[in-house]
Amino acid sequence: MTDIKQKKENVKVHLKDLRQNLKKMHLAVTEELILPEPNEVRRIMDKMDQLLKLIESK
């Protein structure tokens, strides 16, 4: 697999993971009226930072 294809696959995996985490967080807020823990928000922000670094590294 080429380097570009591998990066693309890595980005897809990161995006799917982020989407799933954000979907769970959204459901908790809208249906259960529970705000996410600050460390949970921080963890997702860190994942987004990792994704940004992956995208920017060319």
PyMOL Python script that loads the backbone (N, CA, C, O; Angstrom):
from pymol import cmd

cmd.read_pdbstr("""\
ATOM      1  N   MET A   1       0.860  -1.178   0.000  1.00  0.00           N
ATOM      2  CA  MET A   1       0.000   0.000   0.000  1.00  0.00           C
ATOM      3  C   MET A   1       0.901   1.234   0.000  1.00  0.00           C
ATOM      4  O   MET A   1       1.881   1.294   0.743  1.00  0.00           O
ATOM      5  N   THR A   2       0.568   2.210  -0.829  1.00  0.00           N
ATOM      6  CA  THR A   2       1.396   3.411  -0.899  1.00  0.00           C
ATOM      7  C   THR A   2       1.196   4.265   0.342  1.00  0.00           C
ATOM      8  O   THR A   2       0.227   4.115   1.086  1.00  0.00           O
ATOM      9  N   ASP A   3       2.144   5.159   0.534  1.00  0.00           N
ATOM     10  CA  ASP A   3       2.104   6.036   1.704  1.00  0.00           C
ATOM     11  C   ASP A   3       0.838   6.894   1.714  1.00  0.00           C
ATOM     12  O   ASP A   3       0.233   7.096   2.767  1.00  0.00           O
ATOM     13  N   ILE A   4       0.440   7.393   0.555  1.00  0.00           N
ATOM     14  CA  ILE A   4      -0.750   8.240   0.461  1.00  0.00           C
ATOM     15  C   ILE A   4      -2.007   7.436   0.777  1.00  0.00           C
ATOM     16  O   ILE A   4      -2.894   7.920   1.481  1.00  0.00           O
ATOM     17  N   LYS A   5      -2.085   6.229   0.267  1.00  0.00           N
ATOM     18  CA  LYS A   5      -3.251   5.385   0.558  1.00  0.00           C
ATOM     19  C   LYS A   5      -3.319   5.039   2.036  1.00  0.00           C
ATOM     20  O   LYS A   5      -4.401   4.997   2.620  1.00  0.00           O
ATOM     21  N   GLN A   6      -2.165   4.791   2.640  1.00  0.00           N
ATOM     22  CA  GLN A   6      -2.126   4.474   4.070  1.00  0.00           C
ATOM     23  C   GLN A   6      -2.588   5.666   4.903  1.00  0.00           C
ATOM     24  O   GLN A   6      -3.355   5.504   5.852  1.00  0.00           O
ATOM     25  N   LYS A   7      -2.123   6.860   4.548  1.00  0.00           N
ATOM     26  CA  LYS A   7      -2.557   8.064   5.266  1.00  0.00           C
ATOM     27  C   LYS A   7      -4.058   8.268   5.118  1.00  0.00           C
ATOM     28  O   LYS A   7      -4.750   8.616   6.074  1.00  0.00           O
ATOM     29  N   LYS A   8      -4.549   8.043   3.899  1.00  0.00           N
ATOM     30  CA  LYS A   8      -5.982   8.192   3.658  1.00  0.00           C
ATOM     31  C   LYS A   8      -6.779   7.209   4.522  1.00  0.00           C
ATOM     32  O   LYS A   8      -7.801   7.573   5.104  1.00  0.00           O
ATOM     33  N   GLU A   9      -6.312   5.984   4.598  1.00  0.00           N
ATOM     34  CA  GLU A   9      -6.977   4.978   5.427  1.00  0.00           C
ATOM     35  C   GLU A   9      -6.915   5.364   6.907  1.00  0.00           C
ATOM     36  O   GLU A   9      -7.894   5.200   7.636  1.00  0.00           O
ATOM     37  N   ASN A  10      -5.779   5.869   7.340  1.00  0.00           N
ATOM     38  CA  ASN A  10      -5.640   6.317   8.733  1.00  0.00           C
ATOM     39  C   ASN A  10      -6.601   7.458   9.049  1.00  0.00           C
ATOM     40  O   ASN A  10      -7.198   7.493  10.125  1.00  0.00           O
ATOM     41  N   VAL A  11      -6.747   8.381   8.119  1.00  0.00           N
ATOM     42  CA  VAL A  11      -7.676   9.495   8.307  1.00  0.00           C
ATOM     43  C   VAL A  11      -9.105   8.976   8.425  1.00  0.00           C
ATOM     44  O   VAL A  11      -9.867   9.432   9.278  1.00  0.00           O
ATOM     45  N   LYS A  12      -9.465   8.029   7.574  1.00  0.00           N
ATOM     46  CA  LYS A  12     -10.807   7.443   7.627  1.00  0.00           C
ATOM     47  C   LYS A  12     -11.070   6.800   8.990  1.00  0.00           C
ATOM     48  O   LYS A  12     -12.141   6.970   9.573  1.00  0.00           O
ATOM     49  N   VAL A  13     -10.083   6.065   9.485  1.00  0.00           N
ATOM     50  CA  VAL A  13     -10.239   5.394  10.784  1.00  0.00           C
ATOM     51  C   VAL A  13     -10.410   6.427  11.892  1.00  0.00           C
ATOM     52  O   VAL A  13     -11.272   6.271  12.757  1.00  0.00           O
ATOM     53  N   HIS A  14      -9.602   7.471  11.873  1.00  0.00           N
ATOM     54  CA  HIS A  14      -9.708   8.526  12.884  1.00  0.00           C
ATOM     55  C   HIS A  14     -11.074   9.214  12.808  1.00  0.00           C
ATOM     56  O   HIS A  14     -11.704   9.462  13.836  1.00  0.00           O
ATOM     57  N   LEU A  15     -11.526   9.517  11.602  1.00  0.00           N
ATOM     58  CA  LEU A  15     -12.815  10.185  11.450  1.00  0.00           C
ATOM     59  C   LEU A  15     -13.969   9.311  11.930  1.00  0.00           C
ATOM     60  O   LEU A  15     -14.890   9.807  12.580  1.00  0.00           O
ATOM     61  N   LYS A  16     -13.929   8.031  11.621  1.00  0.00           N
ATOM     62  CA  LYS A  16     -14.987   7.122  12.080  1.00  0.00           C
ATOM     63  C   LYS A  16     -15.021   7.061  13.603  1.00  0.00           C
ATOM     64  O   LYS A  16     -16.091   7.069  14.211  1.00  0.00           O
ATOM     65  N   ASP A  17     -13.841   7.000  14.210  1.00  0.00           N
ATOM     66  CA  ASP A  17     -13.753   6.947  15.666  1.00  0.00           C
ATOM     67  C   ASP A  17     -14.281   8.244  16.285  1.00  0.00           C
ATOM     68  O   ASP A  17     -15.049   8.204  17.246  1.00  0.00           O
ATOM     69  N   LEU A  18     -13.876   9.378  15.745  1.00  0.00           N
ATOM     70  CA  LEU A  18     -14.351  10.667  16.249  1.00  0.00           C
ATOM     71  C   LEU A  18     -15.864  10.790  16.099  1.00  0.00           C
ATOM     72  O   LEU A  18     -16.555  11.246  17.010  1.00  0.00           O
ATOM     73  N   ARG A  19     -16.362  10.381  14.946  1.00  0.00           N
ATOM     74  CA  ARG A  19     -17.804  10.461  14.703  1.00  0.00           C
ATOM     75  C   ARG A  19     -18.575   9.622  15.713  1.00  0.00           C
ATOM     76  O   ARG A  19     -19.596  10.057  16.245  1.00  0.00           O
ATOM     77  N   GLN A  20     -18.085   8.432  15.970  1.00  0.00           N
ATOM     78  CA  GLN A  20     -18.758   7.556  16.928  1.00  0.00           C
ATOM     79  C   GLN A  20     -18.740   8.171  18.329  1.00  0.00           C
ATOM     80  O   GLN A  20     -19.756   8.163  19.024  1.00  0.00           O
ATOM     81  N   ASN A  21     -17.594   8.702  18.740  1.00  0.00           N
ATOM     82  CA  ASN A  21     -17.491   9.330  20.058  1.00  0.00           C
ATOM     83  C   ASN A  21     -18.409  10.540  20.178  1.00  0.00           C
ATOM     84  O   ASN A  21     -19.085  10.715  21.191  1.00  0.00           O
ATOM     85  N   LEU A  22     -18.430  11.373  19.145  1.00  0.00           N
ATOM     86  CA  LEU A  22     -19.284  12.564  19.174  1.00  0.00           C
ATOM     87  C   LEU A  22     -20.761  12.197  19.136  1.00  0.00           C
ATOM     88  O   LEU A  22     -21.586  12.870  19.753  1.00  0.00           O
ATOM     89  N   LYS A  23     -21.094  11.137  18.418  1.00  0.00           N
ATOM     90  CA  LYS A  23     -22.487  10.686  18.364  1.00  0.00           C
ATOM     91  C   LYS A  23     -22.960  10.233  19.748  1.00  0.00           C
ATOM     92  O   LYS A  23     -24.065  10.568  20.175  1.00  0.00           O
ATOM     93  N   LYS A  24     -22.116   9.473  20.440  1.00  0.00           N
ATOM     94  CA  LYS A  24     -22.454   9.035  21.805  1.00  0.00           C
ATOM     95  C   LYS A  24     -22.622  10.229  22.730  1.00  0.00           C
ATOM     96  O   LYS A  24     -23.547  10.277  23.541  1.00  0.00           O
ATOM     97  N   MET A  25     -21.713  11.193  22.599  1.00  0.00           N
ATOM     98  CA  MET A  25     -21.768  12.384  23.444  1.00  0.00           C
ATOM     99  C   MET A  25     -23.043  13.170  23.146  1.00  0.00           C
ATOM    100  O   MET A  25     -23.699  13.647  24.072  1.00  0.00           O
ATOM    101  N   HIS A  26     -23.398  13.309  21.890  1.00  0.00           N
ATOM    102  CA  HIS A  26     -24.606  14.028  21.500  1.00  0.00           C
ATOM    103  C   HIS A  26     -25.852  13.359  22.060  1.00  0.00           C
ATOM    104  O   HIS A  26     -26.745  14.033  22.575  1.00  0.00           O
ATOM    105  N   LEU A  27     -25.914  12.039  21.963  1.00  0.00           N
ATOM    106  CA  LEU A  27     -27.074  11.315  22.501  1.00  0.00           C
ATOM    107  C   LEU A  27     -27.188  11.493  24.008  1.00  0.00           C
ATOM    108  O   LEU A  27     -28.290  11.644  24.537  1.00  0.00           O
ATOM    109  N   ALA A  28     -26.062  11.476  24.694  1.00  0.00           N
ATOM    110  CA  ALA A  28     -26.087  11.670  26.147  1.00  0.00           C
ATOM    111  C   ALA A  28     -26.619  13.052  26.500  1.00  0.00           C
ATOM    112  O   ALA A  28     -27.379  13.205  27.456  1.00  0.00           O
ATOM    113  N   VAL A  29     -26.224  14.043  25.735  1.00  0.00           N
ATOM    114  CA  VAL A  29     -26.662  15.409  26.006  1.00  0.00           C
ATOM    115  C   VAL A  29     -28.134  15.596  25.660  1.00  0.00           C
ATOM    116  O   VAL A  29     -28.886  16.172  26.446  1.00  0.00           O
ATOM    117  N   THR A  30     -28.549  15.115  24.496  1.00  0.00           N
ATOM    118  CA  THR A  30     -29.915  15.377  24.049  1.00  0.00           C
ATOM    119  C   THR A  30     -30.962  14.466  24.686  1.00  0.00           C
ATOM    120  O   THR A  30     -32.067  14.913  24.994  1.00  0.00           O
ATOM    121  N   GLU A  31     -30.623  13.200  24.885  1.00  0.00           N
ATOM    122  CA  GLU A  31     -31.631  12.270  25.398  1.00  0.00           C
ATOM    123  C   GLU A  31     -31.582  12.119  26.916  1.00  0.00           C
ATOM    124  O   GLU A  31     -32.621  12.042  27.572  1.00  0.00           O
ATOM    125  N   GLU A  32     -30.395  12.077  27.458  1.00  0.00           N
ATOM    126  CA  GLU A  32     -30.259  11.831  28.888  1.00  0.00           C
ATOM    127  C   GLU A  32     -29.993  13.117  29.673  1.00  0.00           C
ATOM    128  O   GLU A  32     -29.953  13.109  30.903  1.00  0.00           O
ATOM    129  N   LEU A  33     -29.814  14.215  28.944  1.00  0.00           N
ATOM    130  CA  LEU A  33     -29.528  15.527  29.546  1.00  0.00           C
ATOM    131  C   LEU A  33     -28.305  15.481  30.461  1.00  0.00           C
ATOM    132  O   LEU A  33     -28.280  16.095  31.528  1.00  0.00           O
ATOM    133  N   ILE A  34     -27.297  14.741  30.016  1.00  0.00           N
ATOM    134  CA  ILE A  34     -26.055  14.598  30.772  1.00  0.00           C
ATOM    135  C   ILE A  34     -24.942  15.292  30.002  1.00  0.00           C
ATOM    136  O   ILE A  34     -24.694  14.985  28.836  1.00  0.00           O
ATOM    137  N   LEU A  35     -24.282  16.221  30.658  1.00  0.00           N
ATOM    138  CA  LEU A  35     -23.143  16.876  30.027  1.00  0.00           C
ATOM    139  C   LEU A  35     -21.928  15.957  30.076  1.00  0.00           C
ATOM    140  O   LEU A  35     -21.748  15.221  31.046  1.00  0.00           O
ATOM    141  N   PRO A  36     -21.103  15.992  29.049  1.00  0.00           N
ATOM    142  CA  PRO A  36     -19.907  15.129  29.044  1.00  0.00           C
ATOM    143  C   PRO A  36     -18.897  15.584  30.087  1.00  0.00           C
ATOM    144  O   PRO A  36     -18.828  16.759  30.446  1.00  0.00           O
ATOM    145  N   GLU A  37     -18.131  14.640  30.554  1.00  0.00           N
ATOM    146  CA  GLU A  37     -17.060  14.949  31.499  1.00  0.00           C
ATOM    147  C   GLU A  37     -15.986  15.762  30.777  1.00  0.00           C
ATOM    148  O   GLU A  37     -15.733  15.532  29.595  1.00  0.00           O
ATOM    149  N   PRO A  38     -15.355  16.705  31.468  1.00  0.00           N
ATOM    150  CA  PRO A  38     -14.303  17.506  30.832  1.00  0.00           C
ATOM    151  C   PRO A  38     -13.168  16.664  30.240  1.00  0.00           C
ATOM    152  O   PRO A  38     -12.633  16.991  29.180  1.00  0.00           O
ATOM    153  N   ASN A  39     -12.808  15.582  30.930  1.00  0.00           N
ATOM    154  CA  ASN A  39     -11.719  14.747  30.402  1.00  0.00           C
ATOM    155  C   ASN A  39     -12.145  14.012  29.134  1.00  0.00           C
ATOM    156  O   ASN A  39     -11.307  13.704  28.287  1.00  0.00           O
ATOM    157  N   GLU A  40     -13.441  13.728  28.996  1.00  0.00           N
ATOM    158  CA  GLU A  40     -13.942  13.092  27.775  1.00  0.00           C
ATOM    159  C   GLU A  40     -13.853  14.069  26.599  1.00  0.00           C
ATOM    160  O   GLU A  40     -13.476  13.687  25.491  1.00  0.00           O
ATOM    161  N   VAL A  41     -14.201  15.319  26.852  1.00  0.00           N
ATOM    162  CA  VAL A  41     -14.095  16.347  25.817  1.00  0.00           C
ATOM    163  C   VAL A  41     -12.625  16.541  25.444  1.00  0.00           C
ATOM    164  O   VAL A  41     -12.292  16.665  24.265  1.00  0.00           O
ATOM    165  N   ARG A  42     -11.757  16.568  26.437  1.00  0.00           N
ATOM    166  CA  ARG A  42     -10.320  16.738  26.194  1.00  0.00           C
ATOM    167  C   ARG A  42      -9.777  15.583  25.358  1.00  0.00           C
ATOM    168  O   ARG A  42      -8.949  15.798  24.473  1.00  0.00           O
ATOM    169  N   ARG A  43     -10.234  14.362  25.630  1.00  0.00           N
ATOM    170  CA  ARG A  43      -9.778  13.186  24.895  1.00  0.00           C
ATOM    171  C   ARG A  43     -10.160  13.291  23.420  1.00  0.00           C
ATOM    172  O   ARG A  43      -9.360  12.967  22.542  1.00  0.00           O
ATOM    173  N   ILE A  44     -11.373  13.741  23.154  1.00  0.00           N
ATOM    174  CA  ILE A  44     -11.805  13.898  21.766  1.00  0.00           C
ATOM    175  C   ILE A  44     -11.040  15.033  21.087  1.00  0.00           C
ATOM    176  O   ILE A  44     -10.698  14.933  19.909  1.00  0.00           O
ATOM    177  N   MET A  45     -10.776  16.096  21.817  1.00  0.00           N
ATOM    178  CA  MET A  45      -9.982  17.192  21.249  1.00  0.00           C
ATOM    179  C   MET A  45      -8.578  16.706  20.900  1.00  0.00           C
ATOM    180  O   MET A  45      -8.024  17.092  19.870  1.00  0.00           O
ATOM    181  N   ASP A  46      -8.009  15.870  21.744  1.00  0.00           N
ATOM    182  CA  ASP A  46      -6.681  15.316  21.469  1.00  0.00           C
ATOM    183  C   ASP A  46      -6.704  14.443  20.208  1.00  0.00           C
ATOM    184  O   ASP A  46      -5.779  14.484  19.398  1.00  0.00           O
ATOM    185  N   LYS A  47      -7.761  13.664  20.058  1.00  0.00           N
ATOM    186  CA  LYS A  47      -7.900  12.836  18.858  1.00  0.00           C
ATOM    187  C   LYS A  47      -8.011  13.709  17.611  1.00  0.00           C
ATOM    188  O   LYS A  47      -7.451  13.382  16.564  1.00  0.00           O
ATOM    189  N   MET A  48      -8.732  14.817  17.728  1.00  0.00           N
ATOM    190  CA  MET A  48      -8.853  15.732  16.597  1.00  0.00           C
ATOM    191  C   MET A  48      -7.502  16.364  16.263  1.00  0.00           C
ATOM    192  O   MET A  48      -7.176  16.554  15.092  1.00  0.00           O
ATOM    193  N   ASP A  49      -6.727  16.686  17.281  1.00  0.00           N
ATOM    194  CA  ASP A  49      -5.381  17.221  17.052  1.00  0.00           C
ATOM    195  C   ASP A  49      -4.501  16.196  16.339  1.00  0.00           C
ATOM    196  O   ASP A  49      -3.742  16.546  15.436  1.00  0.00           O
ATOM    197  N   GLN A  50      -4.603  14.941  16.742  1.00  0.00           N
ATOM    198  CA  GLN A  50      -3.831  13.884  16.079  1.00  0.00           C
ATOM    199  C   GLN A  50      -4.230  13.767  14.616  1.00  0.00           C
ATOM    200  O   GLN A  50      -3.379  13.601  13.743  1.00  0.00           O
ATOM    201  N   LEU A  51      -5.518  13.854  14.358  1.00  0.00           N
ATOM    202  CA  LEU A  51      -6.000  13.777  12.989  1.00  0.00           C
ATOM    203  C   LEU A  51      -5.474  14.948  12.162  1.00  0.00           C
ATOM    204  O   LEU A  51      -5.049  14.770  11.021  1.00  0.00           O
ATOM    205  N   LEU A  52      -5.504  16.130  12.737  1.00  0.00           N
ATOM    206  CA  LEU A  52      -4.999  17.301  12.037  1.00  0.00           C
ATOM    207  C   LEU A  52      -3.516  17.144  11.707  1.00  0.00           C
ATOM    208  O   LEU A  52      -3.089  17.487  10.605  1.00  0.00           O
ATOM    209  N   LYS A  53      -2.743  16.638  12.638  1.00  0.00           N
ATOM    210  CA  LYS A  53      -1.321  16.413  12.394  1.00  0.00           C
ATOM    211  C   LYS A  53      -1.127  15.398  11.278  1.00  0.00           C
ATOM    212  O   LYS A  53      -0.249  15.560  10.430  1.00  0.00           O
ATOM    213  N   LEU A  54      -1.943  14.356  11.280  1.00  0.00           N
ATOM    214  CA  LEU A  54      -1.848  13.329  10.247  1.00  0.00           C
ATOM    215  C   LEU A  54      -2.163  13.916   8.871  1.00  0.00           C
ATOM    216  O   LEU A  54      -1.486  13.611   7.889  1.00  0.00           O
ATOM    217  N   ILE A  55      -3.182  14.750   8.807  1.00  0.00           N
ATOM    218  CA  ILE A  55      -3.569  15.356   7.545  1.00  0.00           C
ATOM    219  C   ILE A  55      -2.501  16.332   7.055  1.00  0.00           C
ATOM    220  O   ILE A  55      -2.199  16.375   5.863  1.00  0.00           O
ATOM    221  N   GLU A  56      -1.942  17.099   7.953  1.00  0.00           N
ATOM    222  CA  GLU A  56      -0.966  18.122   7.573  1.00  0.00           C
ATOM    223  C   GLU A  56       0.395  17.533   7.217  1.00  0.00           C
ATOM    224  O   GLU A  56       1.171  18.177   6.511  1.00  0.00           O
ATOM    225  N   SER A  57       0.699  16.341   7.683  1.00  0.00           N
ATOM    226  CA  SER A  57       2.010  15.761   7.390  1.00  0.00           C
ATOM    227  C   SER A  57       2.037  15.182   5.977  1.00  0.00           C
ATOM    228  O   SER A  57       1.453  14.129   5.720  1.00  0.00           O
ATOM    229  N   LYS A  58       2.689  15.848   5.101  1.00  0.00           N
ATOM    230  CA  LYS A  58       2.787  15.399   3.712  1.00  0.00           C
ATOM    231  C   LYS A  58       4.227  15.249   3.331  1.00  0.00           C
ATOM    232  O   LYS A  58       4.530  14.878   2.197  1.00  0.00           O
TER     233      LYS A  58
END
""", "prot")
cmd.dss("prot")
cmd.show_as("cartoon", "prot")
cmd.util.cbc("prot")
cmd.orient("prot")
